[in-house]
Each structure stands twice: as C-alpha cells, then as structure tokens.
Amino acid sequence: MADHGPTTLELVEVKSEDIMAERRGFYEAFMAGTTWAAGATIIILVLMWIFLV
C-alpha cells in the first residue's frame, strides 16, 4: 500500500457575517417553495372536489 505523507489543513475562523447571506437566500427559497407547494395542494384538492364529487 502506498504511504502518503501527512496532510496539512489550513483552518480559518468563520464568522456569521460570512455565511449569513447564503443562509438567508436558502431560507427565502425554502419559504417560496413551501408556499407554492401549499398553493398547488389546495388547488388540486379544490379541483378534485369540483370534478370528482
């Protein structure tokens, strides 16, 4: 088996300001998707109520 030397990791301090924009964007996309999914579900249920009953 090949012998690999030790790897060096460079650790940097992560501040909340650095990742806040990414998390906020994810949250906004998640909320938009949830809203659209709930709306689509309601529309499908109303259409089922109208055409199947």
Phi, psi and omega per residue, in radians:
M1 nan 2.454 -3.116
A2 -1.230 2.458 3.133
D3 -1.704 2.040 3.129
H4 -1.758 2.471 3.117
G5 -1.283 2.927 -3.139
P6 -1.160 2.520 3.110
T7 -1.674 2.557 -3.141
T8 -1.856 2.194 3.102
L9 -1.802 2.340 3.103
E10 -1.781 1.931 -3.099
L11 -1.671 2.286 3.101
V12 -2.109 2.657 -3.141
E13 -1.291 2.317 3.128
V14 -1.846 2.177 3.131
K15 -1.800 2.680 -3.098
S16 -1.125 -0.505 3.121
E17 -1.136 -0.492 -3.109
D18 -1.194 -0.600 -3.045
I19 -1.927 -0.029 -3.069
M20 -1.123 -0.708 -3.130
A21 -1.107 -0.710 3.122
E22 -1.127 -0.761 3.130
R23 -1.173 -0.676 3.122
R24 -1.133 -0.716 3.095
G25 -1.092 -0.730 3.106
F26 -1.108 -0.751 -3.134
Y27 -1.089 -0.778 -3.134
E28 -1.135 -0.690 3.092
A29 -1.160 -0.692 3.112
F30 -1.105 -0.774 -3.131
M31 -1.165 -0.682 3.096
A32 -1.117 -0.763 3.113
G33 -1.111 -0.690 3.114
T34 -1.136 -0.728 3.123
T35 -1.102 -0.799 3.119
W36 -1.112 -0.685 -3.140
A37 -1.152 -0.727 3.116
A38 -1.140 -0.734 3.113
G39 -1.097 -0.764 3.127
A40 -1.109 -0.682 3.116
T41 -1.113 -0.757 3.122
I42 -1.108 -0.755 3.130
I43 -1.094 -0.759 3.124
I44 -1.100 -0.735 3.133
L45 -1.152 -0.680 3.103
V46 -1.144 -0.763 3.106
L47 -1.103 -0.666 3.076
M48 -1.118 -0.699 3.136
W49 -1.117 -0.706 -3.105
I50 -1.250 -0.829 -2.998
F51 -1.612 -0.341 -3.077
L52 -1.820 -0.219 -3.110
V53 -1.824 nan nan
